[in-house]
Amino acid sequence: MSEIAKTAIVDPKTVVEDGVKIGHYSIIEGNVVIKNGTVIKDHVLVKAGTTIGNNNRICHSALIGGIPQDFKFKGWNSGVEIGDNNIIREFATIHRASIEDHLTKVGNNCLIMAYVHIAHDCQIGNNVIIANMTQVGGFAQVEDFAFLSALIPVHQFSKIGGYSIIGGGFRVDKDVIPYALASGEPLRIYGLNVVGLRRNNFEKETINILKKAFNIILDRKLNTTQAVEKIEKTLPQINEIKNLLRFIKESKRGIAKG
C-alpha cells in the first residue's frame, strides 16, 4: 500500500502504485503516474503530465513538471519522464517539454543535487550526477555517467558526452566530448577523465587508446576535421573511439577544444 500524508493534496486522477510515500503538504496534480517504491518528501509539487518511475527519492520543495520558461509554449500537452532509482534533492526544478507531445527526460540512477534546474526538453541519461545549483538550459543533452560539478550554466542545445567531468562554475557553451576533463573560462578540454574511466572499470588498453585520441584532438596544429581523419586512420576503431567520433561528427554547436 501507499502512504499519503493527511496534509498532502493528490488529484484523484493520479496513479499512485504500491509502496509510494507522499509527504506533508506535497501537491500531486492529475495526469501523473508515480511508480512503486518512490518516496516524495514534504512540500513537493508534481505537475500534470509527469511520470515518475520506481524507487525514486524526491526531496523537500522540489518541483517536477513545471511550465517551460519559453515564450513559444502555448499550453499544449507535454511532460516530464523520470526513470528509476534517482535522487532529486531539495529545491531542484525539472520543467516539462516546450514542444507538443514531447518529454523532458531523466534516466535511471541519477543524482540531481539541491537547486539544480533542468529546463524544458532536456535529455538526461543514466547514472548522471549534476551538482548543486547547476542550471541546464533548454534542449541540452547529458549522456550517461557524465558528472557536472556545482554552479555550471549550460547553454541551451549544448551536449555533454558520457563519462566526462566538468569543473565547478565554468560556463558550457560548446559541446563537451565524451570521456573529457573540462574546465576553464572559456571552457576547454584539459585531457582524458582517467580517474572516472578507471572507477567505471574501463580496461587499461582502452584508456591508452583514448589518451592517444585526445592527444590528436588537442593538437593545435589540427582542426577538428583533420583530427577526426587522423584518429580514423591511425587508431584501432574500438567502440569507445567510434562513440567519440560519432559525437564529434554529430555536434551542431562545435566542440570545446584545448
Secondary structure, DSSP 4 states (H G I P E B T S, - for coil): --EE-TT-EE-TT-EE-TT-EE-TT-EE-SS-EE-TT-EE-TT-EE-TTEEE-TT-EE-TT-EEEEPPS-TT--S-S-EEEE-SS-EE-TT-EEEPPSSTT-EEEE-SS-EE-TT-EE-TT-EE-SS-EE-TT-EE-TT-EE-TT-EE-TT-EE-TT-EE-TT-EE-TT--B-SBB-TTEEEETTTTEEEEE-HHHHHHTT--HHHHHHHHHHHHHHT-TTS-HHHHHHHHHHHS---HHHHHHHHHHHH-SS-B---
